[in-house]
Amino acid sequence: MGATLGVLKIFISKGCAGCKRALELAAMVRKIKPRLIVEIIDLAINPTAGAGLVFAVPAYVYNSKPVFFGNPSPLELQAWLDRLEPEV
């Protein structure tokens, strides 16, 4: 399978207006980049999971670095995915 592309954590929460779309985008990412590990983290279940990184949802954090606050457009997300390099 080869090297992974790292971990993309997508933070959501119950009642979040954009979180359904975030789940749809997560499915898109999994299809386009199967070597990228995608984790969905619900802050309603684990409120301290994004401490120090996440102040609003949805939020996208790649390898402990915030990359998007709010949902990116599919084109923005695709451009970001295209820049990922495999971890060695």
C-alpha positions, 0 to 999 in steps of 0.5 A, spaced: 500 500 500 505 504 501 506 510 505 501 514 508 499 521 507 498 523 514 492 524 518 487 529 517 482 530 523 475 533 521 472 536 528 465 536 528 459 537 533 452 536 534 448 541 532 453 544 527 450 547 521 456 545 516 458 538 519 453 534 515 457 537 509 464 536 513 462 528 513 460 529 505 467 532 504 470 526 508 467 521 504 470 525 498 477 525 501 477 518 503 475 516 495 480 521 492 486 519 497 485 512 500 492 513 503 490 519 507 488 517 514 481 521 515 478 521 523 472 524 524 472 527 531 465 529 535 467 534 540 460 533 543 463 526 545 470 528 546 470 536 548 477 536 549 480 533 543 481 539 539 484 543 545 489 548 543 487 547 536 480 548 534 475 554 536 470 552 531 467 547 527 467 544 522 475 544 523 480 540 519 487 539 522 492 535 518 498 532 522 496 537 528 496 543 524 490 547 522 488 547 515 481 549 514 476 552 519 469 551 516 468 547 510 473 548 504 470 548 497 471 542 493 476 545 489 480 548 495 480 541 498 482 538 492 488 543 491 490 542 498 490 534 497 494 535 491 500 538 495 500 532 500 507 528 500 507 521 502 510 520 509 517 516 509 
